[in-house]
Amino acid sequence: MPERTFSRRNVLKTASTASLATAAAQSAPAQSAPRSGPLKIVTMYKFEPLEVDKITAASAVPLELRICNSAEEFRRELRDAEAVYGGVRGADLDFAPKLKWLQSGGAGMEGTDPKVMQSPLTITNYARTFAPGISETAIGLLLALSRGIVKYYLPQFYLKKTMAPVGTPKSAHHVELAGRTMGIVGMGGIGSAIARRAYYGLDMRIVATDAKPMPKPDYVDELHDPAYFPKMAQQVDVLVCAAPHTKITERMFNEQIFRSMKKTAYFIAMSRGKLFDENALVRALKEGWIAGAGLDVFPTEPVPPGHPIFECGNVIMSAHSSGWSPDRQVRLIDLYAENVRRYTNGLPLINVVDKEKGY
């Protein structure tokens, strides 16, 4: 069966042609030739009937998608399953002698059982699939900070029931982003989408770091390896956290970094909360090391009641919901159906996880 064109619009509409080609080149075929036997997939995820139809129709062979209602049923069905959607525990692997492929239900892999990561399973994830909503939220948080909406106008409206201008037409109470520099840590799906929106939509200059060698996109002025991060943090007007959570990246945004930033700079955290030191961030916000922060993620979620972050008037938060939307569900199913098509035709899978790097 010839390989047909994969719908970039529905599945990876934030990915450039180059990044899609790179992802495909880095993925590995699940098997060397098209298969002829049936494929059994087990999951605890409650697919809708139309979603099941789309996934089933994508397969080149008869497909049994078994949706389990309990952990006991899941483990029973694993005995003759070749693939899992969602997640599997290390303890389950002894009951799954035929298991070859795991499609993770998320993008980050830090919560995956270490035994699973060390197994010979091929693991794919949903990297880039959540980027459209997350990048839109990042821009929304940033604008709410830079235009004084968080600090001046929301408190007026909700607490004082008034609405009066703050400052003067020439004062720095309202900041324009055009011409300013955004620094992005992590140029995966989230970082690339934010960079593109900031460059083309806000006329910002983009510098970035990433651990993977990659061609520099046209919308990025400078692209460096991670060693450049401390120097970048000192120079930028907006510092964006978009890297995956690994042992190396945990708490990389710490007191030293926040103290080195411009007092007029903003910190935007969109990937994983454990990448930043919450106590250092609170001090940075309260003591004026930085101008403000926009957070979709936090080290402890939900944020505990009474946490000092709630006392900071220069922060805006969303509840790790920036990737949510009906459109993202369409992309999830389209990508999974495409991977089922590829798997059953012996073709390279999309978003194969590098288990040594953890993403």
Residue frames relative to the residue before (quaternion, step in Angstrom):
aa qw qx qy qz dx dy dz
M 1.0000 0.0000 0.0000 0.0000 0.00 0.00 0.00
P 0.3951 -0.7315 0.4926 0.2573 3.64 -0.62 1.00
E 0.5207 -0.6291 0.4752 0.3276 3.55 -1.17 0.64
R 0.2201 -0.7799 0.5707 0.1329 3.57 -0.79 1.00
T 0.6420 -0.5488 0.3770 0.3802 3.54 -1.27 0.39
F 0.3576 -0.7303 0.5536 0.1799 3.54 -0.97 0.97
S 0.4607 -0.7117 0.4595 0.2650 3.60 -0.88 0.93
R 0.2299 -0.7851 0.5621 0.1217 3.57 -0.27 1.22
R 0.5983 0.5955 -0.3710 0.3870 3.60 1.01 -0.73
N 0.7565 0.3987 -0.2182 0.4702 3.59 0.83 -0.98
V 0.7795 0.3907 -0.1922 0.4503 3.56 0.91 -0.86
L 0.8175 0.0584 0.0091 0.5728 3.55 0.79 -0.97
K 0.1081 0.8568 -0.5012 0.0543 3.56 0.85 0.87
T 0.6467 0.4800 -0.3466 0.4809 3.60 1.23 -0.05
A 0.6024 0.5786 -0.3657 0.4105 3.61 1.19 -0.19
S 0.4151 -0.6781 0.5412 0.2738 3.54 -1.04 0.74
T 0.6581 -0.4919 0.3751 0.4292 3.57 -1.24 0.30
A 0.6473 0.5301 -0.3248 0.4410 3.57 0.98 -0.80
S 0.6914 0.4713 -0.2973 0.4599 3.58 0.87 -0.90
L 0.6185 0.5286 -0.3516 0.4631 3.58 1.07 -0.64
A 0.6487 0.5100 -0.3170 0.4676 3.56 0.98 -0.84
T 0.6339 0.5275 -0.3290 0.4601 3.57 1.02 -0.79
A 0.6510 0.5176 -0.3167 0.4561 3.57 0.93 -0.91
A 0.6648 0.4988 -0.3095 0.4620 3.57 0.95 -0.84
A 0.6601 0.5173 -0.3111 0.4471 3.55 0.99 -0.83
Q 0.6982 0.4682 -0.2730 0.4678 3.59 1.08 -0.69
S 0.5951 0.5611 -0.3751 0.4363 3.59 1.20 -0.27
A 0.3143 -0.7516 0.5548 0.1689 3.54 -1.25 0.47
P 0.5156 -0.6385 0.4561 0.3442 3.59 -0.98 0.72
A 0.4849 -0.6641 0.4849 0.2978 3.56 -1.00 0.80
Q 0.7795 -0.0219 0.0204 0.6257 3.59 1.15 -0.57
S 0.5820 -0.6578 0.3666 0.3068 3.55 -1.09 0.61
A 0.7990 0.1529 -0.0835 0.5756 3.60 1.15 -0.36
P 0.6376 -0.5153 0.3849 0.4240 3.61 -1.17 0.42
R 0.3790 -0.7311 0.5259 0.2128 3.55 -1.00 0.80
S 0.3108 -0.7500 0.5501 0.1959 3.56 -1.24 0.30
G 0.6529 0.5281 -0.3184 0.4399 3.59 1.14 -0.52
P 0.6457 -0.5233 0.3807 0.4054 3.61 -1.24 0.29
L 0.2928 -0.7288 0.5952 0.1695 3.54 -1.31 0.46
K 0.1328 -0.7820 0.6054 0.0651 3.56 -0.84 1.01
I 0.0690 -0.7753 0.6278 -0.0064 3.53 -0.86 1.11
V 0.0961 -0.7883 0.6046 0.0618 3.59 -0.91 0.86
T 0.0283 0.8020 -0.5919 0.0750 3.54 -1.11 0.73
M 0.3578 -0.6811 0.5860 0.2542 3.52 -1.34 0.33
Y 0.5291 0.6446 -0.4007 0.3794 3.57 1.29 -0.16
K 0.3639 -0.7570 0.5082 0.1906 3.57 -0.86 0.98
F 0.1399 -0.8025 0.5783 0.0443 3.55 0.13 1.28
E 0.4556 -0.6415 0.5441 0.2911 3.55 -1.18 0.67
P 0.6600 -0.5344 0.3423 0.4021 3.62 -1.11 0.56
L 0.6708 0.4882 -0.3109 0.4637 3.61 0.91 -0.83
E 0.6193 0.5284 -0.3422 0.4692 3.58 1.13 -0.60
V 0.6203 0.5288 -0.3316 0.4750 3.58 1.04 -0.77
D 0.6430 0.5298 -0.3196 0.4513 3.56 0.97 -0.87
K 0.6667 0.5044 -0.3085 0.4538 3.59 0.92 -0.88
I 0.6638 0.4974 -0.3027 0.4694 3.58 0.94 -0.88
T 0.6640 0.5128 -0.2989 0.4547 3.57 0.92 -0.92
A 0.6661 0.5161 -0.2987 0.4481 3.56 0.97 -0.90
A 0.6389 0.5521 -0.3278 0.4237 3.59 1.13 -0.55
S 0.6091 0.5951 -0.3470 0.3930 3.57 1.17 -0.54
A 0.4091 -0.7118 0.5237 0.2275 3.53 -1.09 0.81
V 0.7380 0.2929 -0.1851 0.5790 3.58 1.29 -0.13
P 0.6594 -0.4586 0.3716 0.4656 3.62 -1.20 0.17
L 0.1142 -0.8141 0.5694 0.0074 3.56 -0.86 1.02
E 0.1284 -0.7542 0.6399 0.0721 3.54 -1.05 0.89
L 0.0786 -0.7855 0.6138 0.0078 3.57 -0.56 1.22
R 0.0932 -0.8294 0.5508 0.0022 3.55 -0.20 1.30
I 0.1599 -0.7854 0.5957 0.0516 3.59 -0.55 1.23
C 0.2021 -0.8227 0.5268 0.0690 3.57 -0.45 1.26
N 0.3446 -0.7624 0.5230 0.1625 3.55 -1.14 0.72
S 0.7844 0.1618 -0.1074 0.5891 3.59 1.24 -0.09
A 0.6354 -0.5304 0.3996 0.3939 3.54 -1.28 0.39
E 0.6243 0.5459 -0.3338 0.4481 3.58 1.08 -0.71
E 0.6617 0.4840 -0.3028 0.4860 3.57 0.95 -0.88
F 0.6206 0.5547 -0.3364 0.4405 3.58 1.00 -0.83
R 0.6874 0.4752 -0.2919 0.4653 3.58 0.88 -0.93
R 0.6161 0.5368 -0.3504 0.4577 3.62 1.03 -0.69
E 0.7048 0.4762 -0.2663 0.4533 3.56 0.88 -0.99
L 0.5613 0.6255 -0.3787 0.3876 3.57 1.18 -0.47
R 0.5492 0.6768 -0.3841 0.3048 3.59 1.11 -0.70
D 0.8020 0.1605 -0.1058 0.5655 3.59 1.03 -0.65
A 0.4322 0.6988 -0.4597 0.3370 3.59 1.21 0.51
E 0.3013 -0.7500 0.5637 0.1701 3.53 -1.12 0.72
A 0.7982 0.1459 -0.0576 0.5816 3.58 1.18 -0.52
V 0.1680 -0.7558 0.6262 0.0924 3.54 -1.27 0.58
Y 0.1849 -0.7396 0.6333 0.1333 3.54 -1.13 0.72
G 0.7481 0.3898 -0.3016 0.4445 3.56 -0.90 0.94
G 0.6704 -0.4586 0.3438 0.4713 3.56 0.19 -1.22
V 0.0807 -0.7671 0.6346 0.0486 3.52 -1.29 0.43
R 0.3856 -0.7195 0.5295 0.2310 3.58 -1.06 0.73
G 0.6383 -0.5379 0.3902 0.3887 3.53 -1.22 0.48
A 0.6436 0.5379 -0.3170 0.4427 3.56 1.06 -0.82
D 0.6278 0.5554 -0.3373 0.4284 3.59 1.19 -0.46
L 0.5552 0.6603 -0.3894 0.3228 3.57 1.13 -0.57
D 0.6132 0.5568 -0.3512 0.4367 3.59 1.11 -0.61
F 0.6961 0.4336 -0.2583 0.5106 3.58 1.25 -0.42
A 0.6998 0.4442 -0.2429 0.5040 3.59 1.29 0.08
P 0.0296 -0.8620 0.5057 0.0156 3.62 0.58 1.10
K 0.7225 0.4372 -0.2493 0.4741 3.60 1.15 -0.53
L 0.4615 0.7244 -0.4260 0.2844 3.59 1.28 -0.19
K 0.0580 -0.8234 0.5643 -0.0134 3.58 -0.82 1.07
W 0.8216 0.1831 -0.0348 0.5388 3.59 1.00 -0.79
L 0.0795 -0.7668 0.6364 0.0271 3.53 -1.02 0.95
Q 0.1391 -0.7445 0.6475 0.0843 3.55 -0.84 1.03
S 0.3076 -0.7634 0.5414 0.1714 3.58 -0.42 1.22
G 0.4575 -0.6990 0.4822 0.2637 3.56 -1.10 0.68
G 0.7460 0.3323 -0.2060 0.5391 3.59 1.27 -0.08
A 0.5973 -0.5597 0.4336 0.3766 3.53 -1.34 -0.19
G 0.7165 0.4237 -0.2459 0.4966 3.58 0.94 -0.89
M 0.2761 -0.7852 0.5398 0.1261 3.56 -1.07 0.77
E 0.4199 0.7544 -0.4447 0.2385 3.60 1.24 -0.04
G 0.6920 0.4688 -0.2881 0.4673 3.61 1.14 -0.46
T 0.4818 0.6807 -0.4323 0.3430 3.59 1.26 -0.02
D 0.5720 -0.6022 0.4387 0.3430 3.56 -1.01 0.87
P 0.5123 -0.6661 0.4416 0.3144 3.64 -0.77 0.97
K 0.6194 0.5487 -0.3484 0.4403 3.60 1.05 -0.70
V 0.6315 0.5125 -0.3241 0.4832 3.58 1.10 -0.69
M 0.6645 0.5053 -0.3052 0.4582 3.57 0.95 -0.87
Q 0.7016 0.4497 -0.2639 0.4857 3.58 1.13 -0.58
S 0.5453 0.6345 -0.3876 0.3870 3.57 1.27 -0.17
P 0.5861 -0.5880 0.4121 0.3754 3.63 -1.21 0.19
L 0.3562 0.7487 -0.4917 0.2661 3.62 1.23 0.10
T 0.3523 -0.6443 0.6244 0.2660 3.53 -1.22 0.58
I 0.0906 -0.8015 0.5909 0.0157 3.59 -0.74 1.08
T 0.0558 -0.7650 0.6409 0.0308 3.54 -0.98 0.91
N 0.1720 -0.7964 0.5724 0.0924 3.56 -1.15 0.56
Y 0.5660 -0.6083 0.4447 0.3346 3.56 -1.33 -0.14
A 0.1233 0.8024 -0.5667 0.1405 3.58 0.98 0.81
R 0.8199 0.2245 -0.2338 0.4719 3.55 -1.10 0.92
T 0.5850 0.6277 -0.3803 0.3452 3.61 1.08 -0.54
F 0.7222 0.4319 -0.2439 0.4820 3.59 1.10 -0.66
A 0.4481 0.7664 -0.4016 0.2248 3.56 1.27 -0.27
P 0.6173 0.5639 -0.3943 0.3813 3.69 0.84 -0.67
G 0.7185 0.4326 -0.2645 0.4761 3.60 0.73 -0.99
I 0.6435 0.5263 -0.3295 0.4476 3.58 0.98 -0.82
S 0.6815 0.4811 -0.3026 0.4611 3.59 0.89 -0.86
E 0.6176 0.5263 -0.3474 0.4699 3.60 1.03 -0.67
T 0.6523 0.5065 -0.3140 0.4684 3.57 0.98 -0.84
A 0.6259 0.5475 -0.3399 0.4393 3.59 0.97 -0.83
I 0.6674 0.4796 -0.3009 0.4838 3.57 0.93 -0.87
G 0.6389 0.5298 -0.3290 0.4504 3.59 1.00 -0.77
L 0.6504 0.5051 -0.3130 0.4732 3.59 0.96 -0.86
L 0.6594 0.5201 -0.3072 0.4476 3.56 0.94 -0.92
L 0.6761 0.4857 -0.2986 0.4668 3.60 0.88 -0.88
A 0.6192 0.5400 -0.3453 0.4536 3.58 1.05 -0.72
L 0.6644 0.4749 -0.2974 0.4947 3.58 1.13 -0.62
S 0.7306 0.4681 -0.2653 0.4203 3.57 0.67 -1.10
R 0.7329 0.4112 -0.2418 0.4852 3.61 1.05 -0.64
G 0.5769 -0.6493 0.3549 0.3459 3.59 1.24 0.34
I 0.3874 0.7513 -0.4700 0.2538 3.58 1.24 0.08
V 0.6792 0.4930 -0.2872 0.4616 3.57 0.96 -0.92
K 0.7654 0.4259 -0.2122 0.4333 3.55 0.67 -1.12
Y 0.8176 0.3021 -0.1268 0.4735 3.58 0.91 -0.87
Y 0.8115 0.3700 -0.1694 0.4194 3.56 0.74 -1.03
L 0.6266 0.5147 -0.3556 0.4647 3.61 1.01 -0.63
P 0.6529 0.4935 -0.3437 0.4605 3.66 0.87 -0.75
Q 0.6151 0.5433 -0.3459 0.4548 3.58 1.02 -0.76
F 0.7195 0.4854 -0.2589 0.4238 3.51 0.73 -1.15
Y 0.7857 0.3716 -0.1859 0.4584 3.58 0.73 -1.06
L 0.7554 0.3849 -0.2157 0.4844 3.59 1.03 -0.69
K 0.7932 0.3041 -0.1513 0.5054 3.57 0.86 -0.95
K 0.2978 -0.7755 0.4955 0.2539 3.57 1.29 -0.31
T 0.5561 0.5445 -0.4206 0.4662 3.56 0.99 0.91
M 0.0986 -0.7774 0.6146 0.0909 3.53 -1.31 0.14
A 0.1824 0.7723 -0.5742 0.2015 3.54 -0.20 1.37
P 0.5438 -0.6218 0.4384 0.3541 3.61 -1.03 0.66
V 0.2736 -0.7441 0.5924 0.1434 3.53 -1.19 0.71
G 0.8060 0.2265 -0.1836 0.5151 3.56 -0.91 0.90
T 0.4899 -0.6154 0.5157 0.3397 3.51 -1.27 -0.56
P 0.6841 -0.4754 0.3317 0.4427 3.60 -1.20 0.18
K 0.7328 0.4111 -0.2301 0.4910 3.59 1.19 -0.48
S 0.5646 0.6283 -0.3901 0.3665 3.61 1.19 -0.24
A 0.5638 -0.6363 0.4298 0.3043 3.57 -1.30 0.39
H 0.3455 0.7483 -0.5016 0.2629 3.61 1.15 0.42
H 0.7530 0.2307 -0.1370 0.6009 3.57 1.23 -0.51
V 0.1458 -0.8236 0.5474 0.0282 3.57 -0.64 1.17
E 0.2822 -0.7240 0.6020 0.1840 3.55 -1.08 0.79
L 0.3774 -0.7595 0.4959 0.1867 3.57 -0.97 0.90
A 0.5119 0.6562 -0.4215 0.3602 3.60 1.16 -0.46
G 0.8119 0.2416 -0.2015 0.4918 3.55 -0.88 1.00
R 0.6089 0.5416 -0.3611 0.4534 3.58 1.24 -0.20
T 0.4840 -0.6979 0.4693 0.2418 3.55 -1.27 0.43
M 0.1574 -0.7550 0.6319 0.0769 3.53 -1.01 0.95
G 0.1545 -0.7734 0.6097 0.0791 3.56 -0.93 0.95
I 0.1088 -0.8181 0.5646 0.0127 3.56 -0.71 1.07
V 0.1994 -0.7567 0.6140 0.1033 3.54 -0.87 1.02
G 0.7876 0.2060 -0.1911 0.5484 3.58 -0.35 1.27
M 0.0166 -0.8243 0.5649 -0.0340 3.56 -0.32 1.25
G 0.2438 0.7336 -0.5780 0.2612 3.54 0.83 1.07
G 0.8277 -0.2044 0.1439 0.5024 3.55 -1.13 -0.61
I 0.6954 0.4729 -0.2812 0.4623 3.57 0.82 -1.01
G 0.6972 0.4857 -0.2839 0.4443 3.58 0.75 -1.04
S 0.6584 0.5111 -0.3117 0.4563 3.58 0.96 -0.84
A 0.6659 0.4996 -0.3079 0.4607 3.58 0.95 -0.84
I 0.6436 0.5036 -0.3259 0.4753 3.60 0.98 -0.79
A 0.6437 0.5330 -0.3209 0.4456 3.57 0.93 -0.90
R 0.6693 0.5097 -0.3022 0.4482 3.56 0.89 -0.93
R 0.6748 0.4862 -0.2963 0.4695 3.59 0.93 -0.90
A 0.6693 0.4988 -0.3081 0.4564 3.59 0.96 -0.82
Y 0.6723 0.4983 -0.2948 0.4614 3.58 1.01 -0.79
Y 0.7735 0.3598 -0.1967 0.4833 3.56 0.68 -1.09
G 0.7419 0.4295 -0.2352 0.4581 3.59 1.00 -0.73
L 0.8029 0.2654 -0.1189 0.5204 3.58 1.03 -0.77
D 0.4087 -0.7378 0.4519 0.2906 3.61 1.29 0.07
M 0.3603 0.7319 -0.4988 0.2926 3.57 1.00 0.81
R 0.4306 -0.6406 0.5652 0.2913 3.53 -1.29 0.42
I 0.1912 -0.8130 0.5460 0.0663 3.59 -0.84 0.99
V 0.0185 0.7287 -0.6846 -0.0053 3.53 -1.06 0.92
A 0.0360 -0.8289 0.5569 -0.0381 3.58 -1.00 0.70
T 0.2013 -0.7280 0.6341 0.1658 3.51 -1.41 0.25
D 0.0657 0.7781 -0.6240 0.0298 3.53 -1.20 0.57
A 0.4970 -0.6875 0.4541 0.2722 3.55 -1.07 0.81
K 0.6877 0.4548 -0.2825 0.4903 3.59 1.16 -0.48
P 0.4610 -0.6388 0.5245 0.3230 3.59 -0.97 0.75
M 0.1500 0.7850 -0.5831 0.1457 3.57 -0.81 0.99
P 0.5689 -0.5728 0.4466 0.3857 3.59 -1.16 0.47
K 0.4670 -0.6646 0.4985 0.3029 3.59 -1.02 0.71
P 0.3979 -0.7157 0.5138 0.2558 3.61 -0.70 1.02
D 0.6319 -0.5531 0.3904 0.3775 3.57 -1.20 0.52
Y 0.7063 0.4712 -0.2682 0.4552 3.60 1.07 -0.69
V 0.6337 0.4787 -0.3326 0.5086 3.60 1.29 0.14
D 0.3706 -0.7525 0.5041 0.2059 3.57 -0.74 1.06
E 0.7929 0.0146 0.0129 0.6090 3.58 1.01 -0.85
L 0.0430 -0.7745 0.6309 0.0165 3.57 -1.07 0.82
H 0.0372 -0.8269 0.5587 -0.0525 3.56 -0.63 1.19
D 0.5464 -0.5597 0.4828 0.3937 3.54 -1.32 0.09
P 0.7314 -0.4734 0.2588 0.4170 3.63 -1.20 0.36
A 0.5608 0.6200 -0.3983 0.3774 3.62 1.11 -0.49
Y 0.6261 0.5582 -0.3284 0.4342 3.60 1.20 -0.46
F 0.4409 0.7523 -0.4248 0.2435 3.58 1.22 -0.40
P 0.6903 0.4694 -0.3291 0.4415 3.69 0.65 -0.89
K 0.6556 0.4983 -0.3139 0.4727 3.59 1.01 -0.77
M 0.6373 0.5334 -0.3237 0.4522 3.58 1.00 -0.82
A 0.6416 0.5577 -0.3283 0.4117 3.58 0.93 -0.90
Q 0.6499 0.5356 -0.3123 0.4396 3.58 1.09 -0.68
Q 0.7422 0.4749 -0.2120 0.4228 3.56 1.08 -0.75
V 0.7041 0.5386 -0.2757 0.3718 3.56 0.99 -0.81
D 0.4619 -0.6655 0.5185 0.2737 3.54 -1.31 0.39
V 0.7538 0.1320 -0.0894 0.6374 3.55 1.29 -0.43
L 0.1039 -0.7909 0.6019 0.0370 3.58 -0.79 1.03
V 0.1360 -0.8283 0.5434 0.0112 3.56 -0.56 1.23
C 0.2492 -0.7441 0.6074 0.1237 3.55 -0.96 1.00
A 0.1698 0.7976 -0.5554 0.1627 3.59 -0.39 1.25
A 0.4493 0.7026 -0.4401 0.3328 3.58 1.22 0.39
P 0.5500 -0.5829 0.4613 0.3807 3.61 -1.20 0.31
H 0.4907 -0.6403 0.5011 0.3132 3.56 -1.27 0.40
T 0.1464 0.7527 -0.6264 0.1400 3.55 -0.65 1.19
K 0.6970 -0.4285 0.3405 0.4634 3.58 -1.28 -0.01
I 0.6592 0.5184 -0.3049 0.4514 3.56 1.07 -0.70
T 0.7541 0.4140 -0.2219 0.4590 3.61 0.92 -0.88
E 0.4857 0.6833 -0.4453 0.3145 3.63 1.15 -0.35
R 0.8587 -0.0077 -0.0650 0.5082 3.57 -0.91 1.13
M 0.2614 0.7781 -0.5297 0.2137 3.58 1.04 0.70
F 0.6579 0.4077 -0.2927 0.5615 3.58 1.22 -0.47
N 0.1319 0.8285 -0.5144 0.1776 3.54 0.14 1.37
E 0.7779 -0.3364 0.2308 0.4780 3.56 -1.29 -0.12
Q 0.6405 0.5370 -0.3356 0.4345 3.57 0.90 -0.85
I 0.6714 0.4872 -0.2963 0.4733 3.58 0.95 -0.88
F 0.6822 0.4882 -0.3077 0.4490 3.61 0.79 -0.94
R 0.6540 0.5041 -0.3184 0.4655 3.61 1.01 -0.76
S 0.6732 0.5115 -0.3023 0.4403 3.59 1.09 -0.63
M 0.5790 0.6186 -0.3714 0.3796 3.59 1.20 -0.43
K 0.6153 -0.5162 0.4391 0.4027 3.55 -1.27 0.34
K 0.5303 -0.6267 0.4628 0.3344 3.57 -1.08 0.66
T 0.6814 0.4724 -0.2736 0.4874 3.58 1.23 -0.42
A 0.5448 0.6618 -0.3756 0.3522 3.60 1.30 -0.09
Y 0.3068 -0.7269 0.5880 0.1783 3.54 -1.31 0.50
F 0.2491 -0.7372 0.6109 0.1459 3.54 -1.21 0.69
I 0.0673 -0.7931 0.6053 -0.0049 3.58 -0.81 1.06
A 0.0801 -0.8128 0.5771 0.0035 3.61 -0.63 1.15
M 0.0135 0.8526 -0.5168 0.0768 3.56 -0.48 1.25
S 0.6946 0.4966 -0.3027 0.4234 3.64 1.09 -0.35
R 0.7856 -0.1867 0.1714 0.5644 3.60 0.41 -1.21
G 0.5096 -0.6915 0.4300 0.2779 3.56 -0.89 0.97
K 0.6453 0.5534 -0.3324 0.4085 3.57 1.05 -0.66
L 0.5238 0.6241 -0.4265 0.3927 3.58 1.22 0.08
F 0.7751 0.2907 -0.1938 0.5265 3.62 1.14 -0.31
D 0.4835 -0.6431 0.5290 0.2698 3.51 -1.29 0.66
E 0.3496 -0.7884 0.4647 0.2005 3.58 -0.28 1.25
N 0.6484 0.5166 -0.3284 0.4526 3.60 1.00 -0.76
A 0.6465 0.4998 -0.3177 0.4808 3.56 1.00 -0.78
L 0.6416 0.5198 -0.3300 0.4574 3.59 1.00 -0.76
V 0.6297 0.5276 -0.3405 0.4574 3.60 0.95 -0.81
R 0.6581 0.4939 -0.3114 0.4754 3.58 0.92 -0.86
A 0.6344 0.5402 -0.3311 0.4429 3.58 0.98 -0.85
L 0.6867 0.4799 -0.2755 0.4714 3.56 0.99 -0.84
K 0.7076 0.4692 -0.2655 0.4568 3.57 0.89 -0.92
E 0.7673 0.3770 -0.1891 0.4830 3.56 0.98 -0.86
G 0.5391 -0.6861 0.3714 0.3173 3.56 1.25 0.18
W 0.2834 0.7443 -0.5541 0.2424 3.59 1.05 0.63
I 0.7742 0.0966 -0.0433 0.6241 3.57 1.15 -0.74
A 0.6074 -0.6081 0.3833 0.3381 3.57 -1.24 0.40
G 0.7884 -0.2173 0.1734 0.5487 3.59 1.05 -0.62
A 0.2261 -0.7687 0.5845 0.1279 3.54 -1.34 0.16
G 0.1611 -0.7412 0.6441 0.0986 3.51 -1.21 0.72
L 0.0325 -0.8425 0.5347 -0.0573 3.58 -0.49 1.21
D 0.1359 -0.7519 0.6381 0.0955 3.54 -0.89 0.96
V 0.7589 0.2808 -0.1424 0.5700 3.56 1.23 -0.47
F 0.0910 -0.7810 0.6170 0.0322 3.55 -1.26 0.49
P 0.6298 -0.5686 0.3545 0.3929 3.63 -1.04 0.62
T 0.7646 0.1652 -0.1072 0.6137 3.59 1.09 -0.73
E 0.0018 0.8165 -0.5756 0.0450 3.58 -0.66 1.10
P 0.4657 -0.2561 -0.8372 0.1291 1.47 -1.65 1.88
V 0.6235 -0.5354 0.4004 0.4054 3.56 -1.21 0.48
P 0.4815 -0.6948 0.4420 0.3000 3.63 -0.71 1.01
P 0.5348 -0.6031 0.4729 0.3558 3.62 -1.01 0.71
G 0.7906 0.2980 -0.2261 0.4849 3.56 -0.99 0.80
H 0.4151 0.7014 -0.4842 0.3180 3.59 1.24 0.06
P 0.5470 -0.6576 0.4028 0.3257 3.63 -0.92 0.82
I 0.4949 0.6406 -0.4488 0.3785 3.62 1.17 -0.20
F 0.6314 0.5466 -0.3315 0.4390 3.59 1.15 -0.61
E 0.6331 0.5303 -0.3292 0.4579 3.58 1.24 -0.27
C 0.5813 0.5921 -0.3633 0.4237 3.57 1.28 -0.14
G 0.2878 -0.7981 0.5090 0.1450 3.56 -0.59 1.14
N 0.6919 0.4512 -0.2675 0.4961 3.57 1.26 -0.13
V 0.5943 0.5213 -0.3857 0.4757 3.57 1.06 0.78
I 0.0848 -0.7576 0.6437 0.0671 3.55 -1.16 0.65
M 0.0998 -0.8252 0.5560 -0.0022 3.56 -0.88 0.97
S 0.1044 -0.7133 0.6822 0.1221 3.50 -1.31 0.52
A 0.5463 -0.6975 0.3900 0.2509 3.57 -1.12 0.67
H 0.6571 -0.5093 0.3003 0.4676 3.58 0.75 1.10
S 0.4850 0.6650 -0.4150 0.3877 3.54 1.07 0.84
S 0.3907 0.7740 -0.4475 0.2192 3.57 1.26 0.04
G 0.6851 0.4853 -0.2949 0.4562 3.59 1.14 -0.46
W 0.5329 0.6618 -0.3935 0.3510 3.58 1.27 -0.06
S 0.3631 0.6876 -0.5957 0.2014 3.55 -1.20 0.71
P 0.6050 -0.5413 0.4174 0.4084 3.61 -1.16 0.36
D 0.6185 0.5668 -0.3454 0.4206 3.59 1.06 -0.71
R 0.6391 0.5363 -0.3458 0.4293 3.57 0.98 -0.75
Q 0.6092 0.5528 -0.3605 0.4398 3.60 1.06 -0.63
V 0.6105 0.5393 -0.3419 0.4686 3.57 1.07 -0.73
R 0.6654 0.4983 -0.3063 0.4638 3.58 0.93 -0.88
L 0.6214 0.5528 -0.3428 0.4367 3.59 1.01 -0.81
I 0.7088 0.4524 -0.2669 0.4708 3.55 0.78 -1.02
D 0.6375 0.5273 -0.3360 0.4502 3.59 0.96 -0.79
L 0.6701 0.4886 -0.3140 0.4622 3.57 0.91 -0.85
Y 0.6658 0.4984 -0.3196 0.4540 3.58 0.92 -0.85
A 0.6320 0.5219 -0.3322 0.4667 3.59 0.98 -0.81
E 0.6441 0.5140 -0.3241 0.4646 3.57 1.01 -0.78
N 0.6612 0.4913 -0.3169 0.4701 3.59 0.98 -0.75
V 0.6005 0.5311 -0.3551 0.4809 3.60 1.09 -0.62
R 0.6355 0.5192 -0.3260 0.4694 3.58 0.96 -0.83
R 0.6783 0.4891 -0.2903 0.4651 3.55 0.89 -0.94
Y 0.6525 0.5310 -0.3186 0.4369 3.58 0.88 -0.92
T 0.7337 0.4303 -0.2433 0.4661 3.57 0.83 -0.96
N 0.6875 0.4182 -0.2857 0.5204 3.58 1.29 -0.09
G 0.5015 -0.6837 0.4087 0.3375 3.59 1.28 0.15
L 0.4618 0.6858 -0.4306 0.3618 3.57 1.18 0.62
P 0.6425 -0.5152 0.3796 0.4215 3.63 -1.18 0.37
L 0.3813 -0.7228 0.5358 0.2124 3.55 -1.02 0.87
I 0.4597 -0.6576 0.5247 0.2845 3.55 -1.26 0.48
N 0.8528 0.1480 -0.1255 0.4849 3.58 -1.13 0.79
V 0.1776 0.7687 -0.5874 0.1803 3.59 0.77 0.98
V 0.4059 -0.7396 0.4956 0.2064 3.56 -0.81 1.09
D 0.3209 -0.6779 0.6246 0.2176 3.55 -1.11 0.78
K 0.2839 -0.8213 0.4699 0.1550 3.57 -0.11 1.30
E 0.6031 0.5450 -0.3703 0.4496 3.61 1.13 -0.44
K 0.7176 0.4197 -0.2455 0.4987 3.58 0.97 -0.84
G 0.4324 -0.7339 0.4311 0.2975 3.59 1.18 -0.49
Y 0.7631 0.2484 -0.1973 0.5631 3.59 1.16 0.42
